[in-house]
Amino acid sequence: MQKLDVALAHGELAEASLAALAETLPAADLTPLNRAIDAFDFDAARHAITALQMRYTTEGST
C-alpha cells in the first residue's frame, strides 16, 4: 500500500501495487479506492489507502 500511496501523492498510479491489493483484499474493501482512482481524485484515493491501512493494521493486531 505504501508504494501506491507514494505514487498517488505524485499524481501517478502504481498499477502493480494496485493489482497486488486487488489479489489480496476483498473487492468490497477496494471499492472506495477504485472509485477515487477512476475519478482521478488521488487525494481521496490516498484517504482510502489510509483507511485500509488502519483497518487491516487494527484487525491484524487483535
SELUMBA-857268 format. One record per residue: residue number from 0; residue in one letter; x negated, y negated, z negated of N, C-alpha, C in turn. Coordinates in steps of 0.02 Angstrom, whole numbers. Atoms other than C-alpha are relative to their C-alpha. Layout:
N
{site NUM, a, {X, Y, Z}, {X, Y, Z}, {X, Y, Z}}
...
***
This chain:
62
{site 0, m, {-41, 59, 0}, {0, 0, 0}, {-43, -63, 0}}
{site 1, q, {44, 58, 5}, {-145, -116, -36}, {-22, -25, 69}}
{site 2, k, {21, 20, -68}, {-207, -115, 145}, {56, -34, 38}}
{site 3, l, {-58, 29, -33}, {-33, -153, 208}, {13, -70, -27}}
{site 4, d, {-11, 66, 31}, {-14, -296, 84}, {-51, -51, 24}}
{site 5, v, {53, 46, -23}, {-180, -373, 134}, {12, -19, 73}}
{site 6, a, {-13, 15, -70}, {-137, -360, 318}, {58, -49, 7}}
{site 7, l, {-58, 45, -3}, {33, -441, 292}, {-17, -70, -25}}
{site 8, a, {22, 65, 25}, {-50, -581, 194}, {-34, -40, 54}}
{site 9, h, {34, 33, -56}, {-147, -619, 353}, {43, -2, 62}}
{site 10, g, {-45, 2, -57}, {6, -608, 464}, {-9, 58, 49}}
{site 11, e, {13, -58, -41}, {-43, -437, 530}, {38, 59, -28}}
{site 12, l, {-34, -60, 21}, {32, -264, 520}, {-49, 59, 4}}
{site 13, a, {42, -59, 3}, {-69, -113, 465}, {44, 60, 14}}
{site 14, e, {-47, -52, -21}, {29, 16, 564}, {-17, 68, -30}}
{site 15, a, {19, -64, 28}, {-71, 164, 500}, {22, 5, -74}}
{site 16, s, {-21, 1, 70}, {-35, 114, 320}, {75, 6, -7}}
{site 17, l, {-72, -4, 1}, {148, 89, 357}, {24, 71, 17}}
{site 18, a, {-18, -68, -19}, {157, 260, 441}, {-13, 48, -58}}
{site 19, a, {16, -43, 57}, {73, 340, 290}, {53, -7, -55}}
{site 20, l, {-54, 10, 48}, {203, 262, 175}, {63, 35, 22}}
{site 21, a, {-61, -32, -27}, {342, 325, 288}, {-2, 76, -10}}
{site 22, e, {7, -72, 10}, {274, 502, 269}, {4, 19, -74}}
{site 23, t, {6, -14, 71}, {257, 487, 81}, {62, -18, -41}}
{site 24, l, {-56, 25, 40}, {405, 387, 15}, {67, 14, 34}}
{site 25, p, {-66, -9, -28}, {591, 414, 38}, {19, -60, 45}}
{site 26, a, {-19, 52, -48}, {663, 316, 185}, {40, -56, -33}}
{site 27, a, {-41, 50, 34}, {788, 228, 72}, {-43, -50, -38}}
{site 28, d, {44, 45, 37}, {646, 156, -31}, {-37, -49, 46}}
{site 29, l, {36, 42, -48}, {565, 84, 125}, {45, -48, 38}}
{site 30, t, {-46, 42, -38}, {722, 0, 193}, {-13, -74, -8}}
{site 31, p, {13, 73, 6}, {688, -173, 118}, {-65, -21, 35}}
{site 32, l, {64, 14, -33}, {508, -166, 180}, {8, -1, 76}}
{site 33, n, {-10, -4, -73}, {558, -112, 355}, {42, -57, 27}}
{site 34, r, {-42, 56, -22}, {694, -244, 367}, {-40, -65, 2}}
{site 35, a, {40, 61, 2}, {573, -381, 316}, {-51, -1, 58}}
{site 36, i, {49, -4, -55}, {442, -321, 442}, {36, -10, 66}}
{site 37, d, {-38, 8, -63}, {573, -309, 580}, {19, -73, 12}}
{site 38, a, {-18, 71, -6}, {621, -490, 543}, {-62, -45, 0}}
{site 39, f, {63, 37, 3}, {437, -542, 541}, {-4, -45, -61}}
{site 40, d, {2, 36, 63}, {463, -603, 363}, {-52, 36, -44}}
{site 41, f, {53, -36, 34}, {295, -548, 296}, {-4, -17, -74}}
{site 42, d, {-2, 15, 71}, {317, -639, 131}, {49, 47, -35}}
{site 43, a, {-49, -47, 29}, {474, -536, 97}, {-27, 72, 1}}
{site 44, a, {30, -67, -4}, {380, -381, 154}, {-50, 10, -57}}
{site 45, r, {47, -5, 56}, {244, -418, 27}, {35, 8, -66}}
{site 46, h, {-40, -9, 62}, {376, -435, -109}, {26, 71, -4}}
{site 47, a, {-24, -69, -1}, {447, -267, -56}, {-56, 49, -19}}
{site 48, i, {57, -42, 18}, {274, -189, -70}, {-13, -5, -75}}
{site 49, t, {11, 9, 72}, {253, -263, -244}, {53, 39, -39}}
{site 50, a, {-53, -37, 33}, {421, -190, -294}, {-13, 76, 3}}
{site 51, l, {16, -72, -6}, {370, -19, -228}, {-58, 19, -45}}
{site 52, q, {57, -15, 43}, {204, -27, -319}, {22, 3, -73}}
{site 53, m, {-24, 1, 70}, {291, -72, -482}, {42, 62, -14}}
{site 54, r, {-44, -58, 10}, {421, 64, -459}, {-40, 65, -7}}
{site 55, y, {36, -64, 1}, {300, 204, -420}, {-55, 2, -52}}
{site 56, t, {48, 0, 55}, {171, 149, -547}, {35, 16, -65}}
{site 57, t, {-39, -12, 60}, {305, 148, -681}, {23, 73, -3}}
{site 58, e, {-24, -70, -2}, {377, 316, -626}, {-58, 48, -11}}
{site 59, g, {57, -45, 6}, {204, 393, -617}, {-29, 2, -70}}
{site 60, s, {29, 3, 67}, {160, 340, -794}, {47, 26, -54}}
{site 61, t, {-48, -25, 50}, {315, 411, -879}, {1, 75, -1}}
***
